[in-house]
Structure formats: structure tokens, C-alpha cells
Amino acid sequence: MLTGSIVLYKSNSEVLLKAINSFLFSELVKKLYLIDNSPTDELKNICDDIRIEYIHNPSNPGFGAAHNIAIQESINEGSKYHFIVNPDIYFSEDVISPMVKFMEEDAKIGMMMPQILNDDATVQNLPKLLPSPFSILLRKFKRPSFIYKPFINNYELRTVPQNIIYEAPILSGCFTLLNLDAIKEVGEYDDRFFMYFEDWDLSRRMNQKYKTIYFPKVSVYHGYESGANKSKKLFKIFLQSAVHYFNKWGWFFDSERRKINEKTLAQFK
């Protein structure tokens, strides 16, 4: 059984419907949970597909906590695989079948993401090495350029040929396939992250016991907003999540980080 979930918050109905229709185009999908963190339920009837289950969640516990509701429902219903889908994702070709097929062929794959594209079809560099606090600062401020350019090429694995399937310890949560047997072992999203870093945290926990695969053989489009760079409120949430991440995994003394990053880079030598 294959399920998926989209977390909503005052979402643009036109953009959201595009994501819903893209995902439900696949006959493999048995259920799509819409977890609506909005104050009102005006998006309740956005689509009448019988595979949709709408859950209004106005307490707004955050991105990961809302997806956890759907993940738990999917596990209870016996689903084997579950997609995390952002409301600004869309695609026209079958990306679901190849991803599921690849995961089915290797029970040690716990998490996968496809190639993610901007609207103009340029690639979003979302697979990453494990970050240090320095990584976060340098990525935000992009200065000085002579340090930033070689750093970002390495950190975001930009020099890796774009068609190679590989393991990355950090995968984006904008469109992610989860092996629910693996989730039962490593746990769901840490709901202490309201937003930002919850996908990095889950990727890292998954990568400790399972493969976290970047699968660029298929692509989806993502309306990347980078809200933390435009909103003081979101930037504050970003900083809070960053602090929680490094408190959890280690700031400058993270014994695993170097080993995992070296192992990742060794795939390309």
C-alpha cells in the first residue's frame, strides 16, 4: 500500500490543487492525507477524489508534527511506503513508480528523494553533507566569495554528475519517499522542530541505519520560496530550529559528522 501526505497552512488553492493532481495521477496511490494547519477549514473541499482524507489541525503544531499524524495513520492502515509532499510540488510524468520500484528492490533503503527542479528546469541543489554551524552561516551570508564558492560546491555536492544515484546524509523533505518499516525503527519527525531542520534530523537518523538515496532518474518541480530569507518571523523560527539541531547532534564537536561526510564523498572517487 502506498500513501502520501501534504501539510497545508493557508495554502494557495491553485498551487495546492496542482500538487494534489500530480500525486493522485498515479494509480499506485491508495490514500493522500491533507493535514490542514490553517485556522479555518476552507480548503476542505478542494478536491473530491475519494482517496483524499482531510484532517483539520488548527492548533498548528508544525510541519513535522502534522506529517506525523498522516504517517501514523498510514502505518495503522498497513501502508508500506509513504510520500511526504510539499503543497508547491508538481510533475507531469510518472515519478512515483520508478521511485517505489527502486526502493522495493533494496529493503535497506529507508528514504529517497528525486531530482528537484525550479520552474525554469534548473536543478535545486538539495542533497547535502551533514552541516556544521559554520556551514549554516556561510550558506546564509555567502561571504567571502573565495571561501563560499568551493565550500558550497562541496557541501551541496554540486560537482557530482547530475544523473548519478547516490547516498546523501541530508535529503530535503519537499518530496520524500519513506520506507515505513524503517520509520518504525528510527522514529518519525522530531516534533520539537516547528519548521526547518526536521527533514535534516530525520535524514540523519535514517542514515545511521538505512540508506538515504538521492534518485535523479526522475524529477519534480518545486516552487522554492526560501521564506527564512524574506521574513523576520520565519528567520527566527529557522534560528530556533538550527539551535535545536546542533544541541541535539553537537555543535563543533560532532564525532560522527566528519566520518559520515567522508564516507559520502568517497562514493565519487
C-alpha positions as CSV (number, residue, x, y, z in Angstrom):
1,M,0.0,0.0,0.0
2,L,1.2,3.5,-0.9
3,T,0.1,6.7,0.9
4,G,1.2,10.3,1.0
5,S,0.6,13.5,2.9
6,I,0.6,17.2,2.3
7,V,0.6,19.7,5.1
8,L,-1.3,22.9,4.4
9,Y,-1.2,26.3,6.0
10,K,-3.3,29.0,4.2
11,S,-2.1,27.4,1.0
12,N,-2.8,28.8,-2.4
13,S,-5.6,26.7,-3.7
14,E,-4.4,26.8,-7.3
15,V,-0.9,25.7,-6.4
16,L,-2.1,23.1,-4.0
17,L,-4.5,21.6,-6.5
18,K,-1.6,21.2,-8.9
19,A,0.3,19.2,-6.3
20,I,-2.7,17.0,-5.4
21,N,-3.5,16.2,-9.0
22,S,0.2,15.4,-9.8
23,F,0.4,13.0,-6.9
24,L,-3.0,11.3,-7.4
25,F,-2.3,10.8,-11.1
26,S,-0.6,7.6,-10.0
27,E,-2.9,4.6,-9.6
28,L,-0.4,3.2,-7.0
29,V,-1.5,5.9,-4.5
30,K,-4.2,4.5,-2.2
31,K,-4.6,7.5,0.1
32,L,-3.5,11.1,0.3
33,Y,-3.8,12.8,3.7
34,L,-4.3,16.6,3.7
35,I,-3.3,17.8,7.1
36,D,-4.5,21.4,7.3
37,N,-2.8,23.5,10.0
38,S,-4.8,26.6,8.8
39,P,-7.1,28.4,11.3
40,T,-10.1,27.6,9.1
41,D,-11.1,24.6,7.0
42,E,-11.9,26.5,3.8
43,L,-9.6,24.1,1.9
44,K,-11.6,21.1,3.0
45,N,-13.4,20.5,-0.4
46,I,-10.5,21.5,-2.7
47,C,-10.7,18.1,-4.4
48,D,-13.3,15.4,-4.4
49,D,-11.1,12.4,-5.1
50,I,-12.2,9.5,-2.8
51,R,-8.5,8.8,-2.0
52,I,-8.2,12.1,-0.1
53,E,-8.6,12.2,3.7
54,Y,-8.8,15.7,5.0
55,I,-7.8,16.4,8.6
56,H,-8.2,19.9,10.1
57,N,-5.5,20.6,12.6
58,P,-5.8,24.3,13.6
59,S,-3.6,24.0,16.6
60,N,-0.7,24.2,14.0
61,P,1.9,22.0,15.8
62,G,4.3,22.4,12.9
63,F,5.4,20.7,9.7
64,G,6.9,17.5,11.0
65,A,4.2,17.0,13.7
66,A,1.5,17.4,11.2
67,H,3.1,14.9,8.8
68,N,3.5,12.5,11.8
69,I,-0.3,12.3,12.0
70,A,-0.5,11.0,8.5
71,I,2.5,8.7,8.9
72,Q,0.9,7.1,11.9
73,E,-2.4,6.8,10.1
74,S,-0.6,5.2,7.2
75,I,1.2,2.7,9.5
76,N,-2.1,1.8,11.2
77,E,-3.7,1.1,7.8
78,G,-0.8,-1.2,6.7
79,S,0.9,1.1,4.2
80,K,4.4,0.1,3.3
81,Y,5.6,3.3,1.7
82,H,4.7,6.9,2.3
83,F,5.4,10.1,0.4
84,I,6.0,13.5,2.0
85,V,4.8,16.1,-0.5
86,N,5.0,19.9,-0.3
87,P,2.0,21.9,-1.4
88,D,4.1,23.6,-4.1
89,I,5.3,20.4,-5.8
90,Y,4.1,19.4,-9.3
91,F,5.1,17.0,-12.1
92,S,3.5,15.6,-15.2
93,E,5.4,12.3,-15.7
94,D,5.3,9.2,-13.6
95,V,7.9,9.7,-10.9
96,I,6.2,7.6,-8.3
97,S,6.5,4.1,-9.9
98,P,10.3,4.3,-10.5
99,M,11.0,5.5,-7.0
100,V,8.8,2.8,-5.4
101,K,10.3,0.1,-7.6
102,F,13.9,1.2,-6.7
103,M,13.1,1.1,-3.0
104,E,11.3,-2.2,-3.3
105,E,14.5,-3.8,-4.7
106,D,16.5,-2.9,-1.6
107,A,15.0,-3.2,1.9
108,K,17.9,-1.2,3.3
109,I,16.7,2.0,1.6
110,G,14.9,4.0,4.2
111,M,14.4,7.3,2.5
112,M,14.6,8.7,-1.1
113,M,14.2,11.9,-2.9
114,P,14.2,12.6,-6.7
115,Q,15.9,15.4,-8.5
116,I,14.2,18.7,-7.6
117,L,13.8,21.4,-10.3
118,N,13.0,25.1,-10.3
119,D,10.2,26.3,-12.5
120,D,12.8,27.0,-15.2
121,A,14.0,23.4,-15.0
122,T,17.3,24.3,-13.3
123,V,18.4,21.9,-10.6
124,Q,17.9,22.7,-6.9
125,N,20.9,21.6,-5.0
126,L,19.2,19.9,-2.1
127,P,21.2,16.7,-1.2
128,K,23.9,17.8,1.3
129,L,26.6,16.7,3.6
130,L,26.0,17.0,7.3
131,P,26.2,20.6,8.3
132,S,28.3,22.3,10.9
133,P,27.3,25.7,12.4
134,F,29.9,27.2,10.1
135,S,28.1,25.6,7.1
136,I,24.8,27.3,8.0
137,L,26.3,30.7,8.4
138,L,28.4,30.6,5.2
139,R,25.4,29.3,3.2
140,K,23.2,32.2,4.5
141,F,25.7,35.1,4.1
142,K,27.6,33.8,1.0
143,R,30.7,35.8,2.0
144,P,33.6,35.9,1.4
145,S,33.2,34.5,-2.1
146,F,36.6,32.9,-2.3
147,I,35.7,30.7,0.6
148,Y,32.0,30.4,-0.2
149,K,32.3,29.0,-3.7
150,P,34.5,25.9,-3.0
151,F,32.5,25.4,0.2
152,I,29.1,25.3,-1.4
153,N,30.3,23.1,-4.3
154,N,31.4,20.5,-1.7
155,Y,28.7,20.9,0.9
156,E,25.8,20.7,-1.7
157,L,27.6,18.1,-3.8
158,R,27.3,20.3,-6.8
159,T,30.2,18.7,-8.7
160,V,28.7,15.3,-8.7
161,P,27.3,14.3,-12.1
162,Q,23.6,15.0,-12.1
163,N,22.4,11.6,-13.3
164,I,24.2,9.5,-10.5
165,I,22.2,7.7,-7.9
166,Y,24.0,8.0,-4.5
167,E,23.6,8.2,-0.8
168,A,23.4,11.6,0.9
169,P,23.1,12.1,4.6
170,I,20.8,15.1,4.2
171,L,17.7,14.9,1.9
172,S,15.1,17.6,1.5
173,G,11.6,17.0,2.8
174,C,9.9,18.7,-0.1
175,F,9.2,15.4,-1.9
176,T,10.4,12.3,0.0
177,L,9.6,8.6,-0.1
178,L,9.7,6.9,3.3
179,N,10.0,3.2,3.9
180,L,7.6,2.9,6.8
181,D,9.3,-0.3,8.2
182,A,12.4,1.9,8.6
183,I,10.3,4.7,10.2
184,K,9.0,2.3,12.8
185,E,12.7,1.7,13.8
186,V,14.2,5.1,13.6
187,G,11.1,7.1,14.5
188,E,9.0,9.8,12.8
189,Y,9.8,13.5,12.6
190,D,11.0,15.1,15.8
191,D,8.1,17.4,16.5
192,R,10.3,19.7,18.6
193,F,11.2,21.3,15.3
194,F,8.3,23.5,14.4
195,M,9.7,24.1,10.9
196,Y,13.1,23.8,9.2
197,F,15.8,21.1,10.0
198,E,13.1,18.4,10.8
199,D,13.9,16.8,7.5
200,W,17.7,17.0,8.1
201,D,17.2,15.5,11.5
202,L,15.2,12.6,10.1
203,S,17.6,12.1,7.3
204,R,20.5,11.8,9.7
205,R,18.7,9.4,12.0
206,M,17.7,7.3,9.0
207,N,21.2,7.4,7.5
208,Q,22.6,5.8,10.7
209,K,20.7,2.5,10.0
210,Y,19.4,2.7,6.4
211,K,20.4,4.1,3.0
212,T,19.2,7.7,2.3
213,I,19.1,7.8,-1.5
214,Y,19.2,10.6,-4.0
215,F,17.5,9.3,-7.1
216,P,17.9,11.8,-10.0
217,K,16.4,9.4,-12.6
218,V,13.1,11.2,-12.2
219,S,12.4,14.9,-11.4
220,V,9.7,17.0,-9.9
221,Y,9.2,20.8,-9.9
222,H,9.3,22.7,-6.6
223,G,8.4,26.4,-6.1
224,Y,11.3,27.1,-3.8
225,E,10.4,30.2,-1.6
226,S,13.3,30.4,0.8
227,G,11.0,32.1,3.3
228,A,13.6,32.4,6.0
229,N,15.4,34.9,3.8
230,K,12.4,37.1,3.4
231,S,10.5,37.0,6.7
232,K,11.9,38.0,10.1
233,K,9.4,35.7,11.8
234,L,10.5,32.7,9.6
235,F,14.1,33.6,10.1
236,K,13.6,33.5,13.9
237,I,12.0,30.0,13.5
238,F,14.9,29.0,11.4
239,L,17.4,30.1,14.0
240,Q,15.5,28.3,16.8
241,S,15.5,25.1,14.7
242,A,19.2,25.4,14.0
243,V,19.9,25.7,17.7
244,H,17.8,22.7,18.4
245,Y,19.5,20.7,15.7
246,F,23.1,21.4,17.0
247,N,22.1,21.0,20.6
248,K,20.9,17.5,19.6
249,W,23.7,16.5,17.3
250,G,26.7,18.5,18.5
251,W,28.0,22.0,17.6
252,F,31.7,22.0,16.9
253,F,32.3,18.5,18.5
254,D,30.3,16.1,16.4
255,S,32.2,12.8,16.3
256,E,30.0,11.3,13.5
257,R,29.8,14.3,11.1
258,R,33.3,14.0,9.6
259,K,33.1,10.2,9.2
260,I,29.7,10.4,7.5
261,N,30.7,13.2,5.2
262,E,34.0,11.5,4.2
263,K,32.0,8.3,3.5
264,T,29.6,10.2,1.3
265,L,32.4,11.9,-0.7
266,A,34.2,8.6,-1.1
267,Q,31.4,7.4,-3.4
268,F,32.6,9.7,-6.1
269,K,36.4,8.9,-6.1
